[in-house]
């Protein structure tokens, strides 16, 4: 059974922005899609969000695909970093992901230790990172980091902001298509 777990970002929620259309489109393709409400949504924390994600994933396998938005991306990366040798997922899609705290005190908890890229890259069969050229929070340099350390396929979209509901993003077919490619379905 192919399944997707989508992890929303800071102050996000399962019905935000592009998440409902993403879920519907991939369920129509035969995926089981879960979008957990991360708690607390207004205070992303490695200590609380990573265990929540682990609980939703259960036993990861190569039919498991992880999709993150914003703080959901670093949550996924830290989750993968903690997987034991031999466990991996089928693919990861990072939407507006970042690799430092972006100047936010509230995100520093994710970066108290260096990211173990060598470990993370072995915990997934593939990575795709989707960024916007006018994201007011996440500079495009983060896409370069994902490419350099994860070998991620990079997709840069024009004028899409932070891909949040508040940006008016109600659909993100590029994320859907990235999952389908990672799953070998297109």
C-alpha positions as a printed NumPy array, in Angstrom:
array([[  0.   ,   0.   ,   0.   ],
       [  1.51 ,   3.316,  -1.071],
       [  1.034,   6.034,   1.479],
       [  1.904,   9.679,   1.939],
       [  2.308,  11.644,   5.126],
       [  2.194,  15.415,   4.603],
       [  3.631,  17.5  ,   7.442],
       [  2.339,  21.078,   7.528],
       [  4.404,  24.042,   8.648],
       [  4.367,  26.541,  11.475],
       [  0.757,  27.592,  12.203],
       [ -0.391,  25.192,   9.48 ],
       [ -3.304,  22.777,   9.592],
       [ -4.52 ,  19.824,   7.509],
       [ -7.047,  21.841,   5.463],
       [ -4.666,  24.711,   4.664],
       [ -3.992,  25.96 ,   1.153],
       [ -2.932,  23.263,  -1.325],
       [ -3.154,  20.323,   1.087],
       [ -6.795,  19.321,   0.35 ],
       [ -6.315,  19.253,  -3.444],
       [ -2.992,  17.405,  -3.041],
       [ -4.684,  14.792,  -0.835],
       [ -7.636,  14.368,  -3.202],
       [ -5.443,  14.062,  -6.31 ],
       [ -3.176,  11.423,  -4.784],
       [ -5.998,   9.445,  -3.213],
       [ -7.442,   9.234,  -6.735],
       [ -4.08 ,   7.705,  -7.746],
       [ -4.479,   5.005,  -5.086],
       [ -2.355,   6.494,  -2.286],
       [ -3.46 ,   6.604,   1.326],
       [ -2.779,  10.201,   2.403],
       [ -2.478,  11.382,   6.007],
       [ -2.105,  15.031,   6.996],
       [ -1.718,  15.054,  10.772],
       [ -2.428,  18.204,  12.766],
       [  0.954,  18.823,  14.358],
       [  0.674,  19.934,  17.97 ],
       [  1.287,  22.631,  18.93 ],
       [  0.923,  24.124,  15.438],
       [  2.062,  27.533,  16.634],
       [  5.299,  26.222,  18.171],
       [  7.115,  23.73 ,  15.926],
       [  9.665,  21.786,  17.906],
       [ 11.966,  18.914,  17.082],
       [ 11.205,  17.451,  20.523],
       [  7.438,  17.296,  19.879],
       [  6.911,  17.235,  16.124],
       [  9.441,  14.503,  15.224],
       [  7.908,  11.956,  17.643],
       [  4.435,  12.844,  16.351],
       [  5.589,  12.191,  12.791],
       [  7.2  ,   8.907,  13.86 ],
       [  3.911,   7.855,  15.441],
       [  1.97 ,   8.574,  12.256],
       [  4.524,   6.833,  10.023],
       [  4.812,   3.727,  12.182],
       [  7.028,   1.299,  10.264],
       [  8.573,   3.186,   7.323],
       [  9.121,   1.393,   4.031],
       [  9.747,   2.149,   0.387],
       [  6.004,   2.627,  -0.205],
       [  6.035,   5.51 ,   2.291],
       [  6.424,   9.031,   0.907],
       [  6.951,  12.082,   3.08 ],
       [  5.945,  15.577,   1.979],
       [  6.729,  18.634,   4.055],
       [  5.865,  22.3  ,   3.92 ],
       [  8.166,  24.832,   5.591],
       [  8.83 ,  23.674,   9.192],
       [  7.369,  20.321,   8.171],
       [ 10.472,  19.841,   6.   ],
       [ 13.014,  20.14 ,   8.803],
       [ 10.752,  17.895,  10.881],
       [ 10.977,  15.261,   8.133],
       [ 14.752,  15.648,   7.817],
       [ 15.259,  15.228,  11.569],
       [ 12.899,  12.223,  11.522],
       [ 14.937,  10.582,   8.734],
       [ 18.138,  11.349,  10.597],
       [ 16.844,   9.29 ,  13.516],
       [ 15.861,   6.206,  11.51 ],
       [ 17.961,   3.117,  12.223],
       [ 20.267,   1.665,   9.583],
       [ 18.285,  -0.271,   6.994],
       [ 15.06 ,   1.71 ,   7.353],
       [ 14.128,   4.089,   4.57 ],
       [ 11.222,   5.698,   2.77 ],
       [ 10.404,   5.721,  -0.922],
       [ 10.789,   9.455,  -1.383],
       [ 10.646,  12.913,   0.133],
       [  9.233,  16.161,  -1.255],
       [ 10.316,  19.352,   0.514],
       [  8.185,  22.44 ,  -0.216],
       [  9.717,  25.736,   0.967],
       [ 12.154,  23.777,   3.111],
       [ 15.04 ,  25.349,   4.966],
       [ 18.325,  24.327,   6.557],
       [ 18.8  ,  26.955,   9.281],
       [ 16.508,  28.885,  11.623],
       [ 15.915,  31.709,   9.107],
       [ 16.536,  34.194,  11.913],
       [ 13.579,  32.944,  13.975],
       [ 14.332,  32.234,  17.633],
       [ 11.364,  29.833,  17.638],
       [ 13.068,  27.534,  15.107],
       [ 16.496,  27.357,  16.771],
       [ 15.514,  24.139,  18.568],
       [ 15.802,  22.25 ,  15.256],
       [ 19.403,  23.362,  14.813],
       [ 21.112,  22.682,  18.148],
       [ 23.11 ,  19.94 ,  16.392],
       [ 24.403,  19.884,  12.807],
       [ 22.194,  18.199,  10.216],
       [ 23.625,  14.752,   9.42 ],
       [ 23.229,  14.886,   5.637],
       [ 25.207,  11.672,   5.08 ],
       [ 22.748,   9.755,   7.23 ],
       [ 19.616,  11.443,   5.844],
       [ 20.489,  10.799,   2.196],
       [ 20.578,   7.051,   2.887],
       [ 17.09 ,   7.054,   4.447],
       [ 15.148,   7.826,   1.256],
       [ 15.21 ,   6.59 ,  -2.328],
       [ 14.974,  10.167,  -3.604],
       [ 14.391,  13.81 ,  -2.766],
       [ 12.68 ,  16.7  ,  -4.549],
       [ 12.748,  20.294,  -3.279],
       [ 10.227,  22.866,  -4.489],
       [ 10.925,  26.562,  -3.929],
       [  9.592,  29.907,  -5.088],
       [ 11.674,  32.766,  -6.433],
       [  9.829,  35.235,  -4.176],
       [  9.478,  33.361,  -0.88 ],
       [  9.774,  36.076,   1.782],
       [ 10.987,  33.572,   4.388],
       [ 13.132,  30.998,   2.58 ],
       [ 15.932,  32.152,   0.237],
       [ 16.711,  30.036,  -2.827],
       [ 20.111,  29.166,  -1.346],
       [ 18.325,  26.446,   0.648],
       [ 17.464,  24.692,  -2.625],
       [ 21.181,  24.629,  -3.421],
       [ 21.857,  22.971,  -0.063],
       [ 19.264,  20.264,  -0.748],
       [ 20.783,  19.622,  -4.161],
       [ 24.35 ,  19.505,  -2.836],
       [ 23.752,  17.279,   0.198],
       [ 20.734,  15.18 ,  -0.817],
       [ 21.059,  15.104,  -4.592],
       [ 17.546,  16.56 ,  -4.626],
       [ 15.792,  17.393,  -7.849],
       [ 15.124,  21.126,  -7.619],
       [ 11.974,  22.827,  -8.884],
       [ 11.894,  26.64 ,  -8.769],
       [  8.496,  28.227,  -9.378],
       [  7.896,  31.873, -10.17 ],
       [  6.01 ,  34.207,  -7.829],
       [  4.457,  31.561,  -5.568],
       [  5.537,  33.077,  -2.246],
       [  5.852,  30.634,   0.646],
       [  3.244,  28.24 ,  -0.835],
       [  0.979,  29.009,   2.118],
       [ -2.77 ,  29.362,   2.195],
       [ -2.219,  33.035,   3.045],
       [ -0.329,  33.367,  -0.27 ],
       [ -3.455,  32.142,  -2.069],
       [ -1.885,  28.785,  -2.95 ],
       [ -4.806,  26.356,  -3.251],
       [ -3.164,  23.898,  -5.635],
       [  0.394,  22.701,  -6.072],
       [  0.413,  20.147,  -8.889],
       [  4.213,  20.188,  -8.854],
       [  4.177,  18.506,  -5.417],
       [  1.707,  15.879,  -6.63 ],
       [  3.783,  15.218,  -9.739],
       [  6.987,  15.002,  -7.677],
       [  5.464,  12.221,  -5.554],
       [  4.255,  10.382,  -8.655],
       [  7.768,  10.571, -10.155],
       [  9.418,   9.37 ,  -6.951],
       [  6.938,   6.473,  -6.895],
       [  7.793,   5.608, -10.515],
       [  4.236,   6.239, -11.705],
       [  5.081,   8.859, -14.353]])
